[in-house]
Amino acid sequence: MALASRLRRLLLGSDPRLARMLGYWAATCLLYLIGGILVVLQVRAGAADRDSAMLLVGIGVAGVAAFALLVRASGVLRISPSMLAVWQALYAIACNIGAYVVTGPLRGVYLIFLLVVMVFCAFSLRPRHTILLCASTLAMLGATMLWLVASDRVAYPAYIEGVHFVSAACALVSVTLLTGEMSKMRLRMKQQKEDLLDAMATIRQLATLDELTSLANRRHMNEVLVEQERRHDAAGQPTCIALIDLDFFKSVNDRYGHAAGDAVLRAFSNAARSALRSQDVLARWGGEEFLLLLPGAPPDQARMVVRRMAERVAAAPLTEVASDLRITFSAGIAQRQPGEPFADTITRADKALYDAKSSGRNRIREA
Ligand SMILES: Nc1nc2c(ncn2[C@@H]2O[C@H](COP(=O)(O)OP(=O)(O)OP(=O)(O)O)[C@@H](O)[C@H]2O)c(=O)[nH]1
């Protein structure tokens, strides 16, 4: 199983775009195969020159192999998928025109193959690239037909080549225009998908983050706590929470205004965030109250984190509000008991916070 997935990874890589490009390549392989079989059948029927036909089949096989390697290495070689698609299309068109030259009376078959190449391009090229490709195909085909008529009027009568060219031109132009519309639809859908992903990311952000402080919001914190209850019960690690409330915040609002109060809340959040461990989660619980979850922290460690937070918050620059303003907070810490719902732990932390407030503020109390 591991060997199979390693082999698959080696062949298809890990980028889903690469797997898709190799899928297209496999489909073109099938076309080359059918085209090659037709060439061989016509050699057997005596309708095509053996040496030229075998040379053409060899060129087709070499091209198919080379493009498999190029697609696989396109990331390393920094070849864009659309550039690779143009090369592949030009190669396929040249092979078809070559087959048209070597296969005698049944050469018209390869004009149909040209259409298939154009349809393939709709999946990977922009409309203007497809139009350019169509124009170059018609130019190559026209020049080849003129050359055939000039070199052997009996095998390649002018009126048959003329009919072939006009039919091929009508069909190629129609297919190009239609596939152009398909390409535009594909690009529109791609854009809509990107817009949708952006909108979902914004919704996810709005649903989980507090707009003012960019900390987790209460709703998200509740989800984190539910998840933590489940994990904690399974792992049995100590977990603490701290309920934090800014001191005399009302007076900041009253003295400097609500906007200044908002700036203080933001400054607090930035400073507090810088004191956390990577696994800690700080959320705005409401107004100027914050809930800190400290997974895997016994009370001593929780106290250390909150004390570090108090130091950072006290040193936070608040020059945009007032040069002499310093923020302090009071905190109540509670360790979650085994099997205890977080709601109860928070109630105990709230009592400890009340104790911190009533004993003078700017202090940490444990439940
Ligand atoms: N600027 C601003 N103020 C807020 C926000 N949310 C709540 N407040 C204010 O925060 C203040 C909280 O005041 P109190 O509950 O009396 O607490 P305090 O003044 O900090 O006093 P203690 O907690 O007892 O130290 C109120 O004036 C609220 O209007 C907010 O988002 N922005």
PDBQT file of the ligand as one rigid body, heavy atoms in Angstrom, charges set to zero:
ROOT
HETATM    1  N1  LIG A 401     -14.308  52.078  24.681  1.00  0.00    +0.000 N 
HETATM    2  C1  LIG A 401     -14.967  50.978  24.979  1.00  0.00    +0.000 A 
HETATM    3  N2  LIG A 401     -15.506  50.813  26.188  1.00  0.00    +0.000 NA
HETATM    4  C2  LIG A 401     -16.147  49.677  26.466  1.00  0.00    +0.000 A 
HETATM    5  C3  LIG A 401     -16.300  48.655  25.534  1.00  0.00    +0.000 A 
HETATM    6  N3  LIG A 401     -17.000  47.640  26.100  1.00  0.00    +0.000 NA
HETATM    7  C4  LIG A 401     -17.272  48.022  27.365  1.00  0.00    +0.000 A 
HETATM    8  N4  LIG A 401     -16.758  49.255  27.617  1.00  0.00    +0.000 N 
HETATM    9  C5  LIG A 401     -16.836  50.070  28.817  1.00  0.00    +0.000 C 
HETATM   10  O1  LIG A 401     -16.101  49.443  29.847  1.00  0.00    +0.000 OA
HETATM   11  C6  LIG A 401     -16.554  50.027  31.063  1.00  0.00    +0.000 C 
HETATM   12  C7  LIG A 401     -16.592  48.969  32.161  1.00  0.00    +0.000 C 
HETATM   13  O2  LIG A 401     -16.816  49.638  33.332  1.00  0.00    +0.000 OA
HETATM   14  P1  LIG A 401     -16.990  48.921  34.719  1.00  0.00    +0.000 P 
HETATM   15  O3  LIG A 401     -17.700  47.601  34.533  1.00  0.00    +0.000 OA
HETATM   16  O4  LIG A 401     -17.642  49.897  35.640  1.00  0.00    +0.000 OA
HETATM   17  O5  LIG A 401     -15.551  48.573  35.172  1.00  0.00    +0.000 OA
HETATM   18  P2  LIG A 401     -14.277  49.450  35.488  1.00  0.00    +0.000 P 
HETATM   19  O6  LIG A 401     -14.470  50.890  35.310  1.00  0.00    +0.000 OA
HETATM   20  O7  LIG A 401     -13.170  48.843  34.664  1.00  0.00    +0.000 OA
HETATM   21  O8  LIG A 401     -14.029  49.159  36.969  1.00  0.00    +0.000 OA
HETATM   22  P3  LIG A 401     -13.488  47.861  37.647  1.00  0.00    +0.000 P 
HETATM   23  O9  LIG A 401     -13.692  46.712  36.703  1.00  0.00    +0.000 OA
HETATM   24  O10 LIG A 401     -14.259  47.719  38.890  1.00  0.00    +0.000 OA
HETATM   25  O11 LIG A 401     -12.036  48.121  37.890  1.00  0.00    +0.000 OA
HETATM   26  C8  LIG A 401     -17.919  50.638  30.773  1.00  0.00    +0.000 C 
HETATM   27  O12 LIG A 401     -17.814  52.044  30.834  1.00  0.00    +0.000 OA
HETATM   28  C9  LIG A 401     -18.236  50.211  29.357  1.00  0.00    +0.000 C 
HETATM   29  O13 LIG A 401     -18.939  51.188  28.619  1.00  0.00    +0.000 OA
HETATM   30  C10 LIG A 401     -15.741  48.857  24.237  1.00  0.00    +0.000 A 
HETATM   31  O14 LIG A 401     -15.797  48.024  23.341  1.00  0.00    +0.000 OA
HETATM   32  N5  LIG A 401     -15.089  50.019  24.008  1.00  0.00    +0.000 N 
ENDROOT
TORSDOF 0
